[in-house]
Amino acid sequence: MYDRPVPPLAKMRAAGANAACGNDGIRDLWGPYGDGDMLTRTMHLAYRSSFRTDPEIELALHAATYGGAKALRLKDYGLRIGDRADFFLVAAEYPAEAVVSHPPRQLVVKGGAVVSRR
């Protein structure tokens, strides 16, 4: 529910705890605002956490990306050679801009195959 407090993300990270976020429903009775988009989920986390600065917003982005991969124990997640090629590209100059500007996906790749191109 949207009236419940959000865990203190910065304190969790500083203490070494993993923070992750995900989508458990898309337009369901409990949360009709879900759309399955992790950048949207990141924006909701940052907004509800009252994050205003780029480093704070990037903390939320980390939870939606690397934090989720760690929680799922994905071994080949990241931006290294040999990692699984699941990613999308957006027009943004820096990570926080990608969260707050709601950019359309220019390219979506899943398992190394292009599944959508704008």
C-alpha positions, -999 to 999 in steps of 0.1 A, spaced: 0 0 0 11 35 -7 5 48 29 31 25 44 66 37 51 94 28 27 125 11 42 154 35 47 173 27 16 204 48 23 207 34 59 203 -2 46 230 2 20 253 19 45 248 -11 69 257 -35 41 221 -48 36 209 -56 0 179 -36 -11 159 -48 -41 126 -39 -57 104 -55 -83 69 -58 -96 44 -82 -81 14 -70 -100 5 -50 -130 -27 -31 -128 -42 -54 -102 -67 -47 -74 -40 -39 -48 -19 -17 -70 -35 -4 -102 -4 18 -109 19 -10 -118 31 -13 -154 60 -38 -152 85 -11 -161 115 -11 -137 124 25 -144 88 34 -133 93 13 -102 126 30 -95 109 64 -98 82 54 -73 109 42 -49 129 74 -52 98 96 -50 84 78 -19 119 80 -3 119 117 -9 151 114 -29 160 147 -47 197 145 -56 212 124 -84 232 102 -60 200 94 -40 180 86 -72 209 64 -83 206 45 -50 170 36 -59 182 26 -94 208 3 -79 180 -14 -59 160 -19 -91 190 -33 -110 220 -47 -91 200 -52 -59 174 -72 -76 200 -93 -94 218 -100 -61 185 -110 -44 178 -134 -73 214 -147 -72 220 -139 -109 256 -148 -115 260 -132 -149 244 -99 -143 262 -66 -150 281 -48 -176 311 -71 -180 322 -91 -210 304 -124 -208 274 -112 -188 240 -120 -200 228 -95 -227 195 -83 -212 193 -45 -214 175 -15 -228 188 18 -241 173 52 -234 183 87 -243 196 101 -210 229 118 -202 232 102 -167 214 75 -147 192 97 -126 179 114 -158 168 80 -171 147 76 -139 130 110 -138 125 118 -175 104 87 -185 123 82 -218 110 58 -244 132 27 -250 153 31 -280 165 -5 -280 155 -36 -260 178 -67 -260 169 -100 -243 194 -129 -243 215 -110 -269 187 -107 -294 171 -74 -303 134 -77 -294 124 -40 -300 139 -11 -318 125 24 -320 
